[in-house]
Amino acid sequence: MDRLTEQMQKLDALMARAEQLRRQAHKGEDDFQRRMTLMYLAQTLDKAASEADELAL
């Protein structure tokens, strides 16, 4: 497997995790739980953006 394919798979996994966290945030039982989930979502999206930037180079 080449490097580009590996990076695309990693990006796909990060985006799938981001979608999972987004859905989880909507189902949060209280504000604290939703805020924590949104914080993890922001971190995941930041990692995905970094991966996408690396792919673009």
Beta strands, then each sheet from edge to edge (+ up, - down):
end
